[in-house]
Amino acid sequence: MKYYRISLIVRTLLFFGFNFALGQQQHEAPTLLSDSTKDFIQNFDLKKSGKNTAMTVKLNATKNVQLYLNTKKQQSRTTTYIGSVDKKQTASFSFSYANGKIQGHIIERKENNAYRIYTNDKNQL
């Protein structure tokens, strides 16, 4: 009887442990958006001042989105960019540019997707 209880507990723990581990979302390898953060920012600023205000960004191997800049704020040495993704009300982006580095996110609430934008050690985005 004691062996049966221990066996049942171990099987139950293994079952829930495997389900928990497999249920976690798999993270993809980072996708390179630009070889240079400076070029990315300059292209973004050019798009804002031109007629074509959308900037196409490749999020992964199969998905491209259009970023539309709504607000650009300058505070000290930090510039913050905020806008919409594919003109959807449920999708947005924001990132900050300071000291040659970018930190931010692209969020698609309806699809439950979020992407982190950051500058790596090689100053790539």
DSSP file (Angstrom, degrees, kcal/mol; ACC not computed):
  #  RESIDUE AA STRUCTURE BP1 BP2  ACC     N-H-->O    O-->H-N    N-H-->O    O-->H-N    TCO  KAPPA ALPHA  PHI   PSI    X-CA   Y-CA   Z-CA
    1    1 A M     >        0   0    0      0, 0.0     4,-1.9     0, 0.0     5,-0.2   0.000 360.0 360.0 360.0 -41.8    0.0    0.0    0.0
    2    2 A K  H  >  +     0   0    0      1,-0.2     4,-2.2     2,-0.2     5,-0.2   0.902 360.0  51.2 -64.7 -41.2    2.8    2.4    0.9
    3    3 A Y  H  > S+     0   0    0      1,-0.2     4,-2.5     2,-0.2    -1,-0.2   0.893 107.9  53.1 -62.3 -40.4    4.6    1.6   -2.4
    4    4 A Y  H  > S+     0   0    0      2,-0.2     4,-2.4     1,-0.2    -1,-0.2   0.906 109.2  48.2 -62.5 -43.9    1.3    2.3   -4.3
    5    5 A R  H  X S+     0   0    0     -4,-1.9     4,-2.4     2,-0.2    -2,-0.2   0.921 113.2  46.8 -64.3 -45.1    1.0    5.8   -2.7
    6    6 A I  H  X S+     0   0    0     -4,-2.2     4,-2.5     2,-0.2    -2,-0.2   0.921 113.1  49.6 -63.8 -43.4    4.6    6.8   -3.4
    7    7 A S  H  X S+     0   0    0     -4,-2.5     4,-2.4     1,-0.2    -2,-0.2   0.908 111.3  49.3 -61.6 -42.8    4.3    5.6   -7.0
    8    8 A L  H  X S+     0   0    0     -4,-2.4     4,-2.3     2,-0.2    -2,-0.2   0.901 111.5  48.6 -64.2 -42.4    1.0    7.5   -7.4
    9    9 A I  H  X S+     0   0    0     -4,-2.4     4,-2.5     2,-0.2    -2,-0.2   0.919 112.2  48.7 -64.3 -44.5    2.6   10.7   -6.0
   10   10 A V  H  X S+     0   0    0     -4,-2.5     4,-2.5     1,-0.2    -2,-0.2   0.926 112.6  47.9 -63.4 -45.1    5.7   10.4   -8.2
   11   11 A R  H  X S+     0   0    0     -4,-2.4     4,-2.6     1,-0.2    -1,-0.2   0.901 112.0  49.9 -62.5 -41.0    3.6    9.8  -11.3
   12   12 A T  H  X S+     0   0    0     -4,-2.3     4,-2.4     2,-0.2     5,-0.3   0.925 111.9  47.4 -63.7 -44.9    1.3   12.8  -10.5
   13   13 A L  H  X S+     0   0    0     -4,-2.5     4,-2.5     1,-0.2    -2,-0.2   0.905 113.3  48.3 -64.0 -41.6    4.3   15.1  -10.0
   14   14 A L  H  X S+     0   0    0     -4,-2.5     4,-2.7    -5,-0.2     5,-0.3   0.918 110.6  51.9 -64.1 -42.6    5.9   13.9  -13.2
   15   15 A F  H  X S+     0   0    0     -4,-2.6     4,-2.1     1,-0.2    -2,-0.2   0.946 115.3  39.8 -59.0 -50.5    2.7   14.4  -15.1
   16   16 A F  H  X S+     0   0    0     -4,-2.4     4,-2.4     1,-0.2    -1,-0.2   0.858 114.1  55.0 -69.5 -34.7    2.2   18.0  -13.9
   17   17 A G  H  X S+     0   0    0     -4,-2.5     4,-2.4    -5,-0.3    -2,-0.2   0.927 110.4  44.5 -63.9 -45.0    5.9   18.7  -14.2
   18   18 A F  H  X S+     0   0    0     -4,-2.7     4,-2.7     2,-0.2     5,-0.2   0.905 113.5  50.5 -66.2 -41.5    6.0   17.7  -17.9
   19   19 A N  H  X S+     0   0    0     -4,-2.1     4,-1.6    -5,-0.3    -2,-0.2   0.902 112.0  47.8 -63.5 -40.0    2.8   19.5  -18.7
   20   20 A F  H  X S+     0   0    0     -4,-2.4     4,-0.7     2,-0.2    -2,-0.2   0.930 113.7  46.9 -65.3 -45.3    4.1   22.7  -17.1
   21   21 A A  H >< S+     0   0    0     -4,-2.4     3,-0.6     1,-0.2    -2,-0.2   0.899 116.2  43.7 -64.8 -41.6    7.4   22.5  -18.9
   22   22 A L  H 3< S+     0   0    0     -4,-2.7    -1,-0.2     1,-0.2    -2,-0.2   0.745 106.8  62.2 -76.0 -23.3    5.8   21.8  -22.3
   23   23 A G  H 3< S+     0   0    0     -4,-1.6    -1,-0.2    -5,-0.2    -2,-0.2   0.641  80.2 102.2 -78.1 -14.5    3.2   24.5  -21.7
   24   24 A Q  S << S-     0   0    0     -4,-0.7     2,-0.2    -3,-0.6    -3,-0.0  -0.445  84.3-104.9 -70.3 142.8    5.7   27.3  -21.5
   25   25 A Q        -     0   0    0     -2,-0.1     2,-0.3     1,-0.1    -1,-0.1  -0.461  32.8-123.7 -69.6 136.1    6.0   29.4  -24.6
   26   26 A Q        -     0   0    0     -2,-0.2     2,-0.4    -4,-0.1    -1,-0.1  -0.644  20.9-135.7 -81.3 135.0    9.2   28.7  -26.6
   27   27 A H        -     0   0    0     -2,-0.3     2,-0.1     1,-0.0    -1,-0.0  -0.776  15.4-139.5 -94.2 133.5   11.4   31.7  -27.3
   28   28 A E        -     0   0    0     -2,-0.4     3,-0.1     1,-0.1    -1,-0.0  -0.443  31.3 -90.1 -84.1 161.9   12.8   32.1  -30.8
   29   29 A A        -     0   0    0     -2,-0.1    -1,-0.1     1,-0.1     0, 0.0  -0.432  59.4 -87.8 -65.4 147.0   16.3   33.3  -31.5
   30   30 A P        -     0   0    0      0, 0.0     2,-0.5     0, 0.0    -1,-0.1  -0.250  39.0-134.8 -59.2 144.3   16.5   37.1  -31.7
   31   31 A T        -     0   0    0     28,-0.2     2,-0.6    94,-0.1    29,-0.0  -0.874  16.6-123.9-102.2 132.4   15.8   38.6  -35.2
   32   32 A L        +     0   0    0     -2,-0.5     3,-0.1     1,-0.2    26,-0.1  -0.651  29.0 177.2 -78.2 119.4   18.2   41.3  -36.4
   33   33 A L        -     0   0    0     -2,-0.6     2,-0.3     1,-0.3    -1,-0.2   0.812  67.9  -3.2 -89.0 -35.2   16.3   44.4  -37.3
   34   34 A S        -     0   0    0      1,-0.1    91,-2.4     5,-0.0    -1,-0.3  -0.988  52.9-134.1-158.2 146.4   19.2   46.6  -38.2
   35   35 A D  S    S+     0   0    0     -2,-0.3     2,-0.4    89,-0.2     3,-0.1   0.671  99.5  34.1 -74.2 -16.0   23.0   46.4  -38.3
   36   36 A S     >  -     0   0    0      1,-0.1     4,-2.0    88,-0.1    -1,-0.2  -0.990  63.0-151.4-144.0 129.7   23.2   49.8  -36.7
   37   37 A T  H  > S+     0   0    0     86,-1.1     4,-2.4    -2,-0.4     5,-0.2   0.872 103.0  55.8 -65.4 -35.8   21.0   51.5  -34.1
   38   38 A K  H  > S+     0   0    0     85,-0.2     4,-2.5     1,-0.2    -1,-0.2   0.919 107.7  47.5 -62.9 -43.8   21.9   54.9  -35.6
   39   39 A D  H  > S+     0   0    0      2,-0.2     4,-2.7     1,-0.2     5,-0.2   0.898 110.7  52.6 -63.3 -40.9   20.7   53.8  -39.1
   40   40 A F  H  X S+     0   0    0     -4,-2.0     4,-2.2     2,-0.2    -2,-0.2   0.936 112.1  44.6 -60.3 -48.0   17.5   52.5  -37.6
   41   41 A I  H  X S+     0   0    0     -4,-2.4     4,-2.7     2,-0.2    -2,-0.2   0.910 113.4  50.3 -64.8 -43.1   16.7   55.7  -35.8
   42   42 A Q  H  X S+     0   0    0     -4,-2.5     4,-2.3     1,-0.2    -2,-0.2   0.918 111.7  47.9 -62.6 -43.1   17.7   57.8  -38.9
   43   43 A N  H  X S+     0   0    0     -4,-2.7     4,-2.2     2,-0.2    -1,-0.2   0.888 111.9  50.8 -62.9 -38.7   15.4   55.7  -41.1
   44   44 A F  H  X S+     0   0    0     -4,-2.2     4,-1.7    -5,-0.2    -2,-0.2   0.919 111.1  47.4 -65.9 -43.2   12.6   56.0  -38.6
   45   45 A D  H  X S+     0   0    0     -4,-2.7     4,-1.7     1,-0.2    -2,-0.2   0.871 111.2  51.6 -66.0 -36.8   13.0   59.8  -38.5
   46   46 A L  H  X S+     0   0    0     -4,-2.3     4,-1.5     1,-0.2    -2,-0.2   0.895 108.0  52.0 -65.8 -40.0   13.1   60.0  -42.3
   47   47 A K  H  < S+     0   0    0     -4,-2.2    -1,-0.2     1,-0.2    -2,-0.2   0.880 108.3  52.1 -63.3 -37.5    9.9   58.0  -42.5
   48   48 A K  H  < S+     0   0    0     -4,-1.7    -1,-0.2     1,-0.2    -2,-0.2   0.879 112.8  43.4 -67.5 -37.8    8.2   60.4  -40.1
   49   49 A S  H  < S+     0   0    0     -4,-1.7    -1,-0.2    -5,-0.1    -2,-0.2   0.688 109.5  68.9 -83.2 -17.3    9.1   63.5  -42.1
   50   50 A G  S  < S-     0   0    0     -4,-1.5    -3,-0.0     2,-0.2     3,-0.0  -0.192  96.1-100.3 -91.1-174.3    8.2   61.9  -45.5
   51   51 A K  S    S+     0   0    0      1,-0.2     2,-1.1    -2,-0.1    -4,-0.1   0.851 110.8  67.1 -76.0 -35.8    4.9   60.9  -47.0
   52   52 A N        +     0   0    0      1,-0.2    -2,-0.2     2,-0.0    -1,-0.2  -0.740  63.3 175.3 -87.8  97.4    5.3   57.2  -46.3
   53   53 A T        +     0   0    0     -2,-1.1    16,-0.8    -5,-0.1     2,-0.3   0.512  47.3  92.0 -86.2  -4.2    5.1   57.3  -42.5
   54   54 A A  E     -A   68   0A   0     14,-0.2     2,-0.5    -7,-0.1    14,-0.2  -0.697  57.7-157.9 -94.3 143.4    5.2   53.5  -41.9
   55   55 A M  E     -A   67   0A   0     12,-2.1    12,-2.9    -2,-0.3     2,-0.4  -0.984  15.8-135.0-118.7 126.0    8.4   51.6  -41.3
   56   56 A T  E     -A   66   0A   0     -2,-0.5     2,-0.4    10,-0.2    10,-0.2  -0.654  23.8-174.8 -83.1 131.4    8.5   47.9  -42.1
   57   57 A V  E     -A   65   0A   0      8,-2.8     8,-2.6    -2,-0.4     2,-0.7  -0.991  21.8-136.7-128.2 134.0   10.1   45.7  -39.4
   58   58 A K  E     -A   64   0A   0     -2,-0.4     6,-0.2     6,-0.2     3,-0.1  -0.819  20.5-179.5 -91.7 113.6   10.7   41.9  -39.7
   59   59 A L        -     0   0    0      4,-2.2     2,-0.3    -2,-0.7   -28,-0.2   0.841  65.3 -21.0 -83.5 -36.1    9.8   40.4  -36.3
   60   60 A N  S    S-     0   0    0      3,-1.4     3,-0.4   -30,-0.1    -1,-0.2  -0.853  88.3 -66.9-155.4-169.0   10.6   36.8  -37.2
   61   61 A A  S    S+     0   0    0     -2,-0.3     3,-0.1     1,-0.2    -3,-0.0   0.748 130.6  26.1 -63.2 -24.3   11.1   34.5  -40.2
   62   62 A T  S    S+     0   0    0      1,-0.1     2,-0.5    -4,-0.0    -1,-0.2   0.455 109.2  74.1-119.1  -2.3    7.4   34.7  -41.3
   63   63 A K        +     0   0    0     -3,-0.4    -4,-2.2     2,-0.0    -3,-1.4  -0.954  43.5 174.6-129.8 123.5    6.1   38.0  -39.9
   64   64 A N  E     -A   58   0A   0     -2,-0.5     2,-0.3    -6,-0.2    -6,-0.2  -0.921  12.1-169.7-114.2 145.9    6.6   41.6  -40.9
   65   65 A V  E     -A   57   0A   0     -8,-2.6    -8,-2.8    -2,-0.4     2,-0.5  -0.932  21.2-125.3-132.0 159.0    4.8   44.6  -39.4
   66   66 A Q  E     -A   56   0A   0     -2,-0.3    20,-3.3   -10,-0.2     2,-0.6  -0.914  21.0-152.5-103.3 125.1    4.4   48.3  -40.2
   67   67 A L  E     -AB  55  85A   0    -12,-2.9   -12,-2.1    -2,-0.5     2,-0.6  -0.881   7.5-165.1 -99.9 124.8    5.3   50.7  -37.4
   68   68 A Y  E     -AB  54  84A   0     16,-2.8    16,-2.0    -2,-0.6     2,-0.4  -0.946  16.4-136.1-111.1 118.2    3.5   54.0  -37.5
   69   69 A L  E     + B   0  83A   0    -16,-0.8    14,-0.3    -2,-0.6     3,-0.1  -0.600  31.3 165.2 -78.4 124.9    5.0   56.7  -35.3
   70   70 A N  E     +     0   0A   0     12,-2.4     2,-0.4    -2,-0.4    13,-0.2   0.766  65.7  20.5-103.1 -40.5    2.4   58.7  -33.3
   71   71 A T  E     - B   0  82A   0     11,-2.7    11,-2.7     2,-0.0     2,-0.4  -0.993  51.9-174.6-139.0 138.2    4.6   60.5  -30.7
   72   72 A K  E     - B   0  81A   0     -2,-0.4     2,-0.4     9,-0.2     9,-0.2  -0.980  14.5-174.0-131.0 119.5    8.3   61.4  -30.5
   73   73 A K  E     - B   0  80A   0      7,-2.6     7,-3.0    -2,-0.4     2,-0.5  -0.940  11.1-157.7-119.7 135.5    9.4   63.0  -27.2
   74   74 A Q  E     + B   0  79A   0     -2,-0.4     2,-0.4     5,-0.2     5,-0.2  -0.953  16.7 169.1-112.0 121.7   12.9   64.4  -26.4
   75   75 A Q  E >   - B   0  78A   0      3,-3.0     3,-2.7    -2,-0.5     2,-0.2  -0.967  64.6 -52.7-133.6 117.1   13.9   64.6  -22.8
   76   76 A S  T 3  S-     0   0    0     -2,-0.4     0, 0.0     1,-0.3     0, 0.0  -0.371 122.0 -21.0  53.7-118.6   17.5   65.4  -22.0
   77   77 A R  T 3  S+     0   0    0     -2,-0.2    22,-0.5    -3,-0.1     2,-0.5   0.246 121.1  91.9-102.6  11.7   19.5   62.8  -24.0
   78   78 A T  E <   -BC  75  98A   0     -3,-2.7    -3,-3.0    20,-0.1     2,-0.5  -0.918  53.9-165.5-113.2 130.3   16.7   60.3  -24.4
   79   79 A T  E     -BC  74  97A   0     18,-2.4    18,-3.0    -2,-0.5     2,-0.5  -0.962   9.0-158.1-112.6 128.9   14.3   60.2  -27.3
   80   80 A T  E     -BC  73  96A   0     -7,-3.0    -7,-2.6    -2,-0.5     2,-0.4  -0.915   2.4-162.2-111.4 131.8   11.1   58.1  -26.9
   81   81 A Y  E     +BC  72  95A   0     14,-3.1    14,-2.1    -2,-0.5     2,-0.4  -0.946  11.5 176.8-114.0 129.7    9.2   56.8  -29.8
   82   82 A I  E     +BC  71  94A   0    -11,-2.7   -11,-2.7    -2,-0.4   -12,-2.4  -0.997  17.6 124.9-134.4 137.0    5.5   55.6  -29.4
   83   83 A G  E     -BC  69  93A   0     10,-2.2    10,-2.1    -2,-0.4     2,-0.2  -0.935  48.6 -76.2-167.8-169.1    3.2   54.4  -32.1
   84   84 A S  E     -BC  68  92A   0    -16,-2.0   -16,-2.8    -2,-0.3     2,-0.5  -0.687  30.4-130.1-108.0 160.5    0.8   51.8  -33.5
   85   85 A V  E >  S-B   67   0A   0      6,-1.2     3,-2.1     3,-0.5   -18,-0.2  -0.952  86.8 -18.6-113.1 122.5    1.5   48.5  -35.3
   86   86 A D  T 3  S-     0   0    0    -20,-3.3    -1,-0.2    -2,-0.5   -19,-0.1   0.765 114.0 -75.5  53.2  28.3   -0.3   47.9  -38.5
   87   87 A K  T 3  S+     0   0    0    -21,-0.3     2,-0.4     1,-0.2    -1,-0.3   0.774  92.7 147.4  54.4  30.9   -2.8   50.7  -37.6
   88   88 A K    X   -     0   0    0     -3,-2.1     3,-0.9     3,-0.1    -3,-0.5  -0.761  50.6-143.2 -93.6 140.7   -4.4   48.3  -35.1
   89   89 A Q  T 3  S+     0   0    0     -2,-0.4    -1,-0.1     1,-0.2    -2,-0.1   0.733 102.0  52.8 -72.0 -21.5   -5.9   49.7  -31.9
   90   90 A T  T 3  S+     0   0    0     -5,-0.1    19,-2.4    18,-0.0    20,-0.5   0.288 102.0  68.3 -98.5  10.3   -4.8   46.6  -30.0
   91   91 A A  E <   + D   0 108A   0     -3,-0.9    -6,-1.2    17,-0.2     2,-0.3  -0.994  57.1 156.3-133.0 136.5   -1.1   46.8  -31.1
   92   92 A S  E     -CD  84 107A   0     15,-2.5    15,-3.3    -2,-0.4     2,-0.3  -0.944  21.4-151.8-149.2 168.3    1.5   49.3  -30.2
   93   93 A F  E     +CD  83 106A   0    -10,-2.1   -10,-2.2    -2,-0.3     2,-0.3  -0.977  10.8 176.1-140.5 155.9    5.2   49.9  -29.8
   94   94 A S  E     +CD  82 105A   0     11,-2.3    11,-2.8    -2,-0.3     2,-0.3  -0.940   6.9 163.8-156.0 140.6    7.4   52.1  -27.8
   95   95 A F  E     -CD  81 104A   0    -14,-2.1   -14,-3.1    -2,-0.3     2,-0.4  -0.988  24.1-137.3-154.1 156.7   11.2   52.4  -27.5
   96   96 A S  E     -CD  80 103A   0      7,-2.9     7,-1.8    -2,-0.3     2,-0.5  -0.910   8.2-155.8-117.1 143.2   13.7   54.8  -26.1
   97   97 A Y  E     +CD  79 102A   0    -18,-3.0   -18,-2.4    -2,-0.4     2,-0.3  -0.973  28.7 148.8-120.7 116.7   17.0   55.8  -27.8
   98   98 A A  E >   -CD  78 101A   0      3,-2.3     3,-2.0    -2,-0.5   -20,-0.1  -0.984  65.1  -2.2-150.2 136.8   19.8   57.1  -25.5
   99   99 A N  T 3  S-     0   0    0    -22,-0.5     3,-0.1    -2,-0.3   -21,-0.1   0.825 128.2 -56.2  53.8  36.1   23.6   57.0  -25.7
  100  100 A G  T 3  S+     0   0    0      1,-0.2     2,-0.3   -63,-0.1    -1,-0.3   0.575 115.9 110.6  77.0   9.2   23.4   55.0  -28.9
  101  101 A K  E <   -D   98   0A   0     -3,-2.0    -3,-2.3   -64,-0.1     2,-0.4  -0.895  52.6-152.1-119.8 147.6   21.3   52.2  -27.4
  102  102 A I  E     +D   97   0A   0     -2,-0.3    17,-1.3    -5,-0.2     2,-0.4  -0.961  14.3 174.8-119.8 136.2   17.6   51.2  -27.9
  103  103 A Q  E     +DE  96 118A   0     -7,-1.8    -7,-2.9    -2,-0.4     2,-0.3  -0.995  28.7  98.5-136.3 131.8   15.3   49.6  -25.4
  104  104 A G  E     -DE  95 117A   0     13,-2.2    13,-2.8    -2,-0.4     2,-0.3  -0.988  48.4-105.2 177.2-166.9   11.6   48.9  -26.0
  105  105 A H  E     -DE  94 116A   0    -11,-2.8   -11,-2.3    -2,-0.3     2,-0.4  -0.978   3.8-148.6-145.5 153.0    8.7   46.6  -27.0
  106  106 A I  E     -DE  93 115A   0      9,-2.6     9,-3.0    -2,-0.3     2,-0.5  -1.000  28.5-168.6-118.1 125.1    6.3   45.8  -29.7
  107  107 A I  E     -DE  92 114A   0    -15,-3.3   -15,-2.5    -2,-0.4     2,-0.6  -0.965  20.3-174.2-124.9 127.4    3.0   44.5  -28.2
  108  108 A E  E  >> -DE  91 113A   0      5,-3.2     5,-2.3    -2,-0.5     4,-0.7  -0.882   9.7-178.0-115.0  94.5    0.1   42.8  -30.0
  109  109 A R  T >45S+     0   0    0    -19,-2.4     3,-0.8    -2,-0.6    -1,-0.2   0.902  78.0  51.1 -64.1 -44.5   -2.5   42.5  -27.3
  110  110 A K  T 345S+     0   0    0    -20,-0.5    -1,-0.2     1,-0.3   -19,-0.1   0.870 116.9  40.5 -63.8 -36.9   -5.2   40.7  -29.4
  111  111 A E  T 345S-     0   0    0    -21,-0.2    -1,-0.3     2,-0.1    -2,-0.2   0.479 107.8-125.7 -88.7  -3.2   -2.7   38.1  -30.6
  112  112 A N  T <<5 +     0   0    0     -3,-0.8     2,-0.4    -4,-0.7    -3,-0.2   0.889  63.7 137.6  57.4  43.0   -1.0   37.8  -27.1
  113  113 A N  E   < +E  108   0A   0     -5,-2.3    -5,-3.2     2,-0.0     2,-0.4  -0.941  29.6 179.1-119.4 141.2    2.4   38.5  -28.6
  114  114 A A  E     -E  107   0A   0     -2,-0.4     2,-0.4    -7,-0.2    -7,-0.2  -0.997   6.7-165.8-139.5 139.3    5.1   40.7  -27.3
  115  115 A Y  E     -E  106   0A   0     -9,-3.0    -9,-2.6    -2,-0.4     2,-0.4  -0.981  14.2-138.6-126.9 135.5    8.6   41.4  -28.8
  116  116 A R  E     -E  105   0A   0     -2,-0.4     2,-0.5   -11,-0.2   -11,-0.3  -0.795  11.8-157.1 -94.5 132.9   11.5   43.0  -27.0
  117  117 A I  E     +E  104   0A   0    -13,-2.8   -13,-2.2    -2,-0.4     2,-0.3  -0.940  29.1 147.7-108.3 127.9   13.6   45.6  -29.0
  118  118 A Y  E     -E  103   0A   0     -2,-0.5     2,-0.5     7,-0.4   -15,-0.2  -0.991  47.5-109.9-156.2 160.2   17.1   46.1  -27.7
  119  119 A T        -     0   0    0    -17,-1.3     6,-0.2    -2,-0.3   -18,-0.0  -0.817  36.0-147.1 -93.1 129.8   20.6   46.9  -28.8
  120  120 A N    >   -     0   0    0      4,-2.8     3,-1.6    -2,-0.5    -1,-0.0  -0.166  35.6 -85.8 -87.2-174.0   23.1   44.0  -28.5
  121  121 A D  T 3  S+     0   0    0      1,-0.3    -1,-0.1     2,-0.1    -2,-0.0   0.730 127.9  56.4 -65.9 -22.9   26.8   44.0  -27.7
  122  122 A K  T 3  S-     0   0    0      2,-0.1    -1,-0.3   -86,-0.0     3,-0.1   0.260 119.4-109.0 -92.8  11.9   27.7   44.6  -31.4
  123  123 A N  S <  S+     0   0    0     -3,-1.6   -86,-1.1     1,-0.3     2,-0.3   0.795  76.7 136.3  62.5  31.9   25.5   47.8  -31.4
  124  124 A Q              0   0    0    -88,-0.2    -4,-2.8   -87,-0.1    -1,-0.3  -0.747 360.0 360.0-103.2 156.4   23.0   46.0  -33.6
  125  125 A L              0   0    0    -91,-2.4    -7,-0.4    -2,-0.3   -90,-0.1   0.390 360.0 360.0-106.3 360.0   19.2   46.1  -33.1
